[in-house]
Amino acid sequence: MNKKVLIITGAGLLIGFAEAIIYYNLGKNENKEEFKIQFPQGIELLKTSGIIIATSLATAALSNIIENAVGKNVELTPAIA
């Protein structure tokens, strides 16, 4: 596997997990007076992790496609004309 893809995937995993924890806590603490940091448990943690892994891999794949296209001096044009 390409080293850049691994780096992008790893960074995506870390940032994605941090983002997911922030959103999780915003939802859990929405109607509470005191903000308390919590982590998802059980099946909720598995679902969250699965989404983070999938989006990180998708980000790495898209980045790799764009980098290869730009590296070959291929002009990228929007699909909507």
C-alpha positions in Angstrom: 0.0 0.0 0.0 1.1 3.5 -0.8 2.8 5.3 2.2 0.8 8.5 1.5 -2.5 6.6 1.6 -1.5 5.1 5.0 -0.6 8.6 6.3 -3.9 10.1 5.1 -5.9 7.2 6.4 -4.2 7.4 9.8 -4.7 11.1 10.1 -8.4 10.7 9.0 -8.9 8.1 11.7 -7.5 10.3 14.4 -9.4 13.4 13.3 -12.5 11.5 12.6 -12.5 9.9 16.0 -12.0 13.2 17.7 -14.8 14.8 15.7 -17.1 11.9 16.5 -16.5 12.2 20.2 -17.2 15.9 20.1 -20.5 15.4 18.3 -21.4 12.5 20.6 -20.8 14.7 23.6 -22.7 17.6 22.2 -25.7 15.3 21.7 -25.4 13.6 25.1 -25.1 16.9 26.9 -27.7 18.9 25.0 -30.2 19.4 27.8 -27.9 19.1 30.7 -26.6 22.0 32.8 -23.1 20.5 33.4 -21.1 19.3 30.4 -19.7 15.8 31.0 -17.3 14.1 28.6 -18.5 10.6 27.7 -17.4 7.8 25.3 -19.8 5.6 23.4 -20.0 2.0 24.8 -20.7 -1.4 23.3 -22.5 -1.5 19.9 -22.6 2.2 19.7 -18.8 2.4 19.8 -18.6 -0.3 17.1 -20.9 1.6 14.8 -19.1 4.8 15.3 -15.7 3.2 14.7 -17.0 1.5 11.5 -18.2 4.8 10.1 -14.9 6.5 11.0 -12.9 3.7 9.3 -15.1 3.8 6.2 -14.9 7.6 5.8 -11.1 7.6 6.4 -10.6 5.0 3.7 -12.8 6.9 1.3 -10.9 10.1 2.0 -7.6 8.4 1.4 -8.8 6.8 -1.8 -10.2 10.1 -3.1 -7.0 11.9 -2.2 -5.0 9.3 -4.0 -7.1 9.6 -7.1 -6.9 13.3 -7.2 -3.1 13.3 -6.5 -2.6 10.8 -9.4 -4.8 12.9 -11.7 -3.0 16.1 -10.9 0.4 14.5 -11.0 -0.2 13.5 -14.6 -1.2 17.0 -15.5 -4.7 15.9 -16.2 -7.1 18.8 -16.1 -9.9 18.3 -13.6 -13.2 19.6 -14.7 -16.4 19.7 -12.8 -19.0 17.1 -13.8 -21.6 19.9 -14.1 -21.0 21.9 -17.2 
